[in-house]
Amino acid sequence: MPGSVYKIVEIIGTSTESWEDAAKVAVERAGQSLRDLRVAEVVANDIVIENGSITAFRTKLKLSFKYEGGE
């Protein structure tokens, strides 16, 4: 009985609204080029500050998807 293998990549999403929106943007964009997404783990959240104001929220994710290798 063969098992499954998953690959993990790190991605960063950005948003001017929130960390949650940044994560959503990252997963939606990754889904345009990666198939069979499984789990996204938030690794870090940070913000960009310019002239004393928050200009962007950034969320770093570890994203897993099923690995399709030759058999």
C-alpha positions in Angstrom: 0.0 0.0 0.0 1.8 3.2 -1.1 1.8 6.2 1.1 1.6 9.9 0.1 4.3 12.5 -0.1 3.9 16.2 0.4 6.1 19.1 -0.5 6.3 22.2 1.7 7.2 25.7 0.4 7.3 29.0 2.2 5.4 31.9 0.7 4.6 35.5 1.9 1.4 37.3 1.2 0.9 41.0 1.7 -2.2 43.1 2.3 -3.0 46.7 3.2 -5.9 45.4 5.3 -4.9 42.6 7.7 -2.7 39.6 8.3 -5.7 37.3 7.6 -6.2 39.0 4.2 -2.4 38.6 3.5 -2.7 34.8 4.2 -5.8 34.6 2.0 -4.0 36.4 -0.8 -1.0 34.1 -0.5 -3.0 30.9 -0.6 -5.3 32.0 -3.5 -2.3 33.1 -5.6 -0.4 29.8 -4.8 -3.5 27.9 -5.8 -3.2 29.3 -9.3 0.0 27.4 -10.0 0.1 24.6 -7.4 -2.4 21.7 -7.3 -3.8 19.8 -4.4 -3.0 22.3 -1.6 -3.4 20.7 1.8 -2.3 22.7 4.8 -1.0 26.3 5.4 0.8 27.0 8.6 1.4 30.6 9.7 5.1 31.0 10.4 5.3 34.7 11.1 3.3 38.0 10.8 5.0 41.4 10.4 4.1 44.8 9.3 5.7 47.4 7.1 5.9 50.9 8.6 6.5 54.0 6.6 6.6 57.5 8.1 5.2 56.2 11.4 2.2 54.5 9.7 1.4 50.9 8.9 1.4 50.5 5.1 1.3 46.7 4.8 0.6 43.5 6.7 2.7 40.5 5.7 2.1 36.8 6.6 4.7 34.1 6.0 3.2 30.6 5.5 4.5 27.1 5.1 2.2 25.6 2.5 2.0 21.9 1.7 0.7 20.2 -1.4 0.7 16.6 -2.6 3.9 15.7 -4.4 3.4 14.1 -7.9 6.6 12.2 -8.7 7.2 9.6 -11.4 6.6 6.0 -10.5 
